Amino acid sequence: MTPVFDSDRALGTSRFRVLVLVILLLAAHGGTMTSGEMARHLRVHAVYLRKIMSPLLKRGIIEAKEGRDGGYTLRAPPDHISLAVAFEAVSDEKYKPGDQDAGAAESASDGLDQVIVEVRHCVMNCLAKYSIADISADNIRSGLFS
């Protein structure tokens, strides 16, 4: 049985970290960047990066422009993009109460549904307190994108 919501695992994933770094990089750059440029800065493969950015495009956090001068840009200022929005973009596990494997595991988890909903709510509230702008200054000072 896979956990319905594991905030420690989800928040610590390389996917979430790379997604936040993509947003930080675009914020620091302030313009349009290609996936190749971003991949070089972040030291990841461009194909992986494009896969990571797909949820950002779907949610309207970034936009893509095709063509010779194309690339990716942020659609909103960094202080309008919360870490909660970034987390939601990469969260593969959408919790649905009662959506468990059949059998004893399901009946054992019935009592935990409310707790899991509350934990997710607390995690999202905490992440919502921080914007990309809040964490970008530290990353720029540390030379992350130099």
Summary of the structure (lengths in Angstrom):
residues: 146
radius of gyration: 17.5
end to end distance: 43.3
largest distance: 57.0
contacts: 402
relative contact order: 0.18
helix: 60%
strand: 8%
